[in-house]
Amino acid sequence: MARLARYYREYGIRIVKGSMQYLWDDQGRQYIDCNTNHGVAFLGHTNPYIVEAVRRQLEEVWAVPLNFATPARERFVEAFSKLLPAKFGVIFLQNTGTEAVETAIKIAKKITRRPTIVAFTNSFHGRTMGSLSVTWNEAYRKAFEPLYPHARFGKFNVASEVEKVIGEDTCCAIVEPIQGEGGVNPATPEFLKALREETTRKGALLIFDEVQTGFGRTGAIWAFQKYGVEPDLFTAGKALGGGLPIGVVVAKEEYGDVFEPGEHGSTFAGNAVVMAAAAAASELLLKDDVPARAESMGKELAKALSEHGSRIGLRVKGMGLMQGLELRVKADQFIQPLASMGVLALTAGMNVLRFLPPYMITREDVERIGRAVSAVLRSADIGRGA
Ligand SMILES: Cc1ncc(COP(=O)(O)O)c(C=O)c1O
């Protein structure tokens, strides 16, 4: 039998079932899922509202290329449109976050006819060659260089340097409103505002990468709405598919006809089963007031994480249900101990524990997470002779 190539660290846990905020392994152990497949299952695992929509679609049709219309896509466009701020009238369909980033870059290059993409320290935009070129971390990039030669990095959250890094050669600046993989670092309003002003002044497009922050997780449907700064294009993915693979670029109307027929494309984009799931996910977001729940439970989660009572923990940062606990030490050593206590979490950067739970997480769950975090950090305190 062949084996799967390894991409990530493996934890020796075999997941066999999921329901809303919980997963179960093959030993019958239950976990509160704050990993959610890197933020995908924000609407929960096997959410009945999404299951029902997918089940219905499975009996109708699955694979319809974008050359033809099909009801599942029409339902998606209708439902997703209700989540878009005015002026954002065009949706480019893709299958993953990294593809959405690639597509946004292609749009910016074609519109401006300029070469240079500006990104920022600690950014993460994906692992295909274009989006990898604007991803900061050497560990992801080094082995694959040379990458796209016209990428330049400015300093994240240094508003005074924005003017220098965006030039007449710049097609776009791309930024996460809250950096996910890079450490759960919220942008400052001044920084995003400076980016907006400078890209407009230099004729470059501003792209917000909302693949992780988007779709209600931060307490607004899109994180940029919390800042009151609008991009020209933004990306979304992860949670939008209700658990199935999707990536999109959303653009202002004026960029809608950028591609000639056949100039850009994707075999799987707009798959009818994915569209049915994403339409249901979009409806559910409004029906359950997901952003409001993320906002209020996010506050509870941040509080619970801050009460760890350990010398290792430094500070809690994030927005809504995207929270990071910064530590004095490397964070990955705590993922397995947390799992043993029934909490699945992620790392972000070297020293941040990241929590991306589903929106229906309860107070009781949050207390359980807080107790588990406190226990694993305090036992490491003891190990360090505290
Ligand atoms: C901000 C951001 N952009 C892009 C990506 C890439 O998404 P995908 O893994 O779906 O290609 C990620 C994934 O973590 C992300 O967090």
PDBQT file of the ligand as one rigid body, heavy atoms in Angstrom, charges set to zero:
ROOT
HETATM    1  C1  LIG A 401      -4.396  34.677   5.427  1.00  0.00    +0.000 C 
HETATM    2  C2  LIG A 401      -4.275  33.423   4.632  1.00  0.00    +0.000 A 
HETATM    3  N1  LIG A 401      -4.184  33.508   3.301  1.00  0.00    +0.000 NA
HETATM    4  C3  LIG A 401      -4.082  32.409   2.530  1.00  0.00    +0.000 A 
HETATM    5  C4  LIG A 401      -4.057  31.155   3.087  1.00  0.00    +0.000 A 
HETATM    6  C5  LIG A 401      -3.939  29.948   2.201  1.00  0.00    +0.000 C 
HETATM    7  O1  LIG A 401      -5.140  29.248   2.187  1.00  0.00    +0.000 OA
HETATM    8  P1  LIG A 401      -5.197  27.727   1.659  1.00  0.00    +0.000 P 
HETATM    9  O2  LIG A 401      -4.458  26.899   2.652  1.00  0.00    +0.000 OA
HETATM   10  O3  LIG A 401      -6.671  27.419   1.591  1.00  0.00    +0.000 OA
HETATM   11  O4  LIG A 401      -4.549  27.706   0.323  1.00  0.00    +0.000 OA
HETATM   12  C6  LIG A 401      -4.159  31.012   4.464  1.00  0.00    +0.000 A 
HETATM   13  C7  LIG A 401      -4.109  29.678   5.090  1.00  0.00    +0.000 C 
HETATM   14  O5  LIG A 401      -3.851  29.504   6.249  1.00  0.00    +0.000 OA
HETATM   15  C8  LIG A 401      -4.273  32.172   5.266  1.00  0.00    +0.000 A 
HETATM   16  O6  LIG A 401      -4.345  32.103   6.600  1.00  0.00    +0.000 OA
ENDROOT
TORSDOF 0
